[in-house]
Amino acid sequence: MAVPVIGVLALQGDVREHVAALAAAGADARPVRRPTELAAVDGLVVPGGESTTISKLTDIFEMREPIDKRIADGMPVYGSCAGMIMLATTVLDGRPDQRGFAGIDMTVRRNAFGRQVDSFEAPVEITGVPGEPFHAVFIRAPWVERVGAGVEVIGTVTGGPAADRIVAVRQGNLLATSFHPELTGDLRVHAYFVDLVRAA
C-alpha cells in the first residue's frame, strides 16, 4: 500500500489537528462522519474531545455498528485521550449511559489526573517510537489502571507526580494514548500509527 487512507472520526474534538499530523506523517487523511466515509478508509483515529459527547454522537450519526464491525475485522484504530476512553472495555468515573467501542482489554479512569492538574506536560518513553522521550501534553486525561493479557503497555510517564502511570497501550492493530500528540508538532506517534496501518 503506497499511501494509507486514514480517517479521523469527526463528530467532536480536535479533528483538524489529527488530520494535519497524519498528512504530515505520510497518510491520505480525511474527516469521517458517515458509514460510507468509514468504508473508504484503511484506519481510523478517534480524537481527543469529550468522551460522553463522542459516545452520544456516535449513535446519532449511526457510526457505532460500522466502527465495531471494522474493529472486529482488524481495522487499525488509534484513540487519543477521549479516544482512549472510547477504546476501553471498562471505564471508571464515566457516565452510566456512556458506551465505547470496547476494542482494548483495559480499564481506564476518566479525568484520572484530577481537576487540580487539568493540564500538564511530562516526558513519556514509548516502545517502538525512536528517539528521546515524547514530550506529552495531557488535558483532563485518563490513565490506564488495568490491562488484559493481550495488551502491551508501550508508554508510562517517566517522572513527576504521575510517574509510572500507564499512558500508552497497544493491542494488535489498536493503539491508545492518554495524551494529545497532535498538539505538539512531534509527528512520531502519528508516524507509528501510519506504519501500523500500512502493515495491516
C-alpha positions as CSV (number, residue, x, y, z in Angstrom):
1,M,0.0,0.0,0.0
2,A,1.6,3.3,-1.1
3,V,-0.3,5.9,0.9
4,P,-2.7,4.6,3.6
5,V,-6.0,6.3,3.8
6,I,-6.7,7.2,7.4
7,G,-9.9,8.8,8.7
8,V,-10.4,10.9,11.8
9,L,-13.8,10.4,13.5
10,A,-15.1,14.0,13.0
11,L,-18.0,14.1,15.5
12,Q,-16.4,16.2,18.1
13,G,-12.9,17.0,19.3
14,D,-9.6,18.1,17.8
15,V,-10.2,16.6,14.4
16,R,-8.2,19.2,12.2
17,E,-5.0,18.8,14.3
18,H,-5.1,15.0,13.8
19,V,-5.8,15.3,10.0
20,A,-2.8,17.7,9.7
21,A,-0.5,15.5,11.7
22,L,-1.5,12.3,9.8
23,A,-1.0,14.1,6.5
24,A,2.4,15.3,7.6
25,A,3.3,11.7,8.6
26,G,2.5,10.5,5.1
27,A,-1.1,9.4,5.1
28,D,-4.1,10.5,3.0
29,A,-6.0,11.9,6.0
30,R,-9.7,12.8,5.9
31,P,-12.5,13.5,8.3
32,V,-15.1,10.7,8.7
33,R,-18.7,11.3,9.8
34,R,-20.7,8.7,7.9
35,P,-20.6,4.9,7.4
36,T,-19.9,5.4,3.6
37,E,-16.8,7.6,4.5
38,L,-15.7,4.9,7.1
39,A,-15.9,2.2,4.4
40,A,-13.3,4.1,2.3
41,V,-10.5,4.3,4.9
42,D,-7.8,1.8,5.9
43,G,-7.5,3.1,9.5
44,L,-9.3,5.4,11.9
45,V,-8.3,7.9,14.6
46,V,-10.7,8.6,17.5
47,P,-9.6,12.1,18.6
48,G,-9.4,13.8,22.0
49,G,-12.6,15.7,23.0
50,E,-15.3,14.8,25.4
51,S,-15.9,11.0,25.6
52,T,-19.5,11.2,26.7
53,T,-20.3,13.6,23.7
54,I,-18.4,11.4,21.2
55,S,-20.3,8.4,22.6
56,K,-23.7,10.1,22.1
57,L,-22.9,11.4,18.6
58,T,-21.6,8.0,17.5
59,D,-25.2,6.8,18.0
60,I,-26.8,9.8,16.4
61,F,-24.6,9.5,13.3
62,E,-25.2,5.7,13.2
63,M,-21.5,5.1,13.3
64,R,-21.3,2.6,16.3
65,E,-22.1,-0.6,14.5
66,P,-20.0,0.1,11.4
67,I,-17.0,1.0,13.6
68,D,-17.5,-2.0,15.9
69,K,-17.6,-4.2,12.8
70,R,-14.4,-2.7,11.2
71,I,-12.6,-3.1,14.6
72,A,-13.7,-6.8,14.7
73,D,-12.4,-7.2,11.1
74,G,-9.0,-5.9,12.1
75,M,-9.0,-2.2,11.0
76,P,-6.3,-0.3,12.9
77,V,-7.6,2.4,15.2
78,Y,-5.8,4.9,17.3
79,G,-7.5,6.7,20.2
80,S,-6.0,9.8,21.9
81,C,-7.3,10.9,25.3
82,A,-11.1,10.7,24.9
83,G,-10.4,8.2,22.1
84,M,-8.5,6.0,24.6
85,I,-11.6,6.0,26.8
86,M,-13.8,5.1,23.7
87,L,-11.5,2.1,23.0
88,A,-11.5,0.7,26.6
89,T,-13.6,-2.3,27.7
90,T,-14.1,-0.7,31.1
91,V,-14.4,3.0,32.1
92,L,-14.2,4.2,35.7
93,D,-15.8,7.6,36.6
94,G,-17.7,7.6,33.3
95,R,-21.4,8.3,32.7
96,P,-23.7,5.3,33.1
97,D,-25.1,5.8,29.6
98,Q,-21.6,6.1,28.1
99,R,-20.6,3.4,25.6
100,G,-17.4,3.0,23.7
101,F,-16.1,0.5,21.1
102,A,-14.5,-1.8,23.7
103,G,-11.6,-2.8,21.5
104,I,-8.8,-2.8,24.0
105,D,-9.0,-5.1,27.1
106,M,-8.2,-2.4,29.7
107,T,-9.7,-0.4,32.5
108,V,-9.3,3.4,32.2
109,R,-10.2,6.1,34.7
110,R,-11.7,9.2,33.1
111,N,-10.2,12.6,34.2
112,A,-7.8,10.4,36.2
113,F,-5.2,13.1,36.8
114,G,-7.7,15.1,38.7
115,R,-9.2,18.6,38.3
116,Q,-6.2,20.3,40.1
117,V,-3.9,19.2,37.3
118,D,-6.4,19.7,34.5
119,S,-3.5,20.0,32.0
120,F,0.2,19.2,32.4
121,E,3.2,18.1,30.3
122,A,5.5,15.2,31.0
123,P,8.1,13.0,29.2
124,V,6.9,9.6,28.1
125,E,9.1,6.8,26.8
126,I,7.2,4.9,24.0
127,T,8.2,1.5,22.9
128,G,8.5,1.4,19.1
129,V,8.9,5.2,18.9
130,P,12.6,6.0,18.4
131,G,14.5,9.0,19.8
132,E,14.2,10.9,23.0
133,P,11.2,10.6,25.3
134,F,8.0,12.0,23.8
135,H,7.0,15.4,25.2
136,A,3.4,14.5,26.1
137,V,0.6,17.0,26.6
138,F,-2.2,15.8,29.0
139,I,-5.5,17.6,29.1
140,R,-8.0,16.3,31.7
141,A,-6.5,13.0,30.7
142,P,-7.4,9.4,31.5
143,W,-4.9,6.8,32.7
144,V,-4.9,3.0,32.4
145,E,-5.5,1.1,35.7
146,R,-5.6,-2.5,34.3
147,V,-4.6,-4.2,31.1
148,G,-5.6,-7.7,29.9
149,A,-3.2,-10.4,28.8
150,G,-3.2,-9.4,25.2
151,V,-2.4,-5.7,25.8
152,E,1.1,-4.3,25.5
153,V,2.0,-1.3,27.7
154,I,4.1,0.8,25.4
155,G,4.3,4.1,27.4
156,T,4.5,5.2,31.0
157,V,5.1,8.7,32.5
158,T,8.8,8.9,33.4
159,G,8.7,11.5,36.2
160,G,6.8,13.9,38.4
161,P,3.6,13.3,40.4
162,A,2.2,11.0,37.7
163,A,5.4,8.8,37.4
164,D,4.8,5.2,36.3
165,R,1.2,5.7,35.2
166,I,0.3,3.8,32.1
167,V,-0.5,6.3,29.3
168,A,0.1,4.4,26.1
169,V,-1.0,0.8,25.1
170,R,-1.4,-1.4,22.1
171,Q,-3.5,-4.5,21.4
172,G,-3.0,-5.9,18.0
173,N,-4.0,-3.2,15.5
174,L,-5.4,-0.9,18.2
175,L,-3.4,1.9,19.7
176,A,-4.3,4.3,22.5
177,T,-2.6,7.2,24.3
178,S,-3.8,9.3,27.3
179,F,-2.1,12.3,25.8
180,H,-2.5,14.5,22.7
181,P,0.4,14.1,20.3
182,E,-1.5,16.1,17.7
183,L,-0.9,19.3,19.8
184,T,2.9,19.0,20.0
185,G,4.3,19.2,16.4
186,D,6.1,15.9,17.2
187,L,4.9,13.5,14.5
188,R,6.4,10.3,15.9
189,V,3.2,8.8,17.3
190,H,1.3,9.5,14.2
191,A,4.1,8.1,12.1
192,Y,4.0,4.9,14.3
193,F,0.2,4.6,13.6
194,V,0.7,5.3,9.8
195,D,3.2,2.4,9.8
196,L,0.8,0.2,11.7
197,V,-1.9,0.9,9.1
198,R,0.5,0.3,6.2
199,A,1.5,-3.0,7.7
200,A,-2.1,-4.1,8.2
